């Protein structure tokens, strides 16, 4: 569940950055300030999602339950 949440956050951020980069018409009546704020928020979301996913993967690697046969 946590991994899926991180992956979703990353996908949303990447989509937002892609739209802002490739389809600037999509910002409509927004000002330059809005554009920069949206881009900055998406970058923060992308960084946070990637950091959280890496932390989760690191934790899982170091804390796998032991299986006894």
Buried (B, 14 or more C-beta within 10 A) or exposed (E): EEEEEBBEBBEBBBEBBEBBEEEEEEBEEEEEEEEEEBBEEBEEBBEBBBEBBEEBEEEEEEEEEEEEE
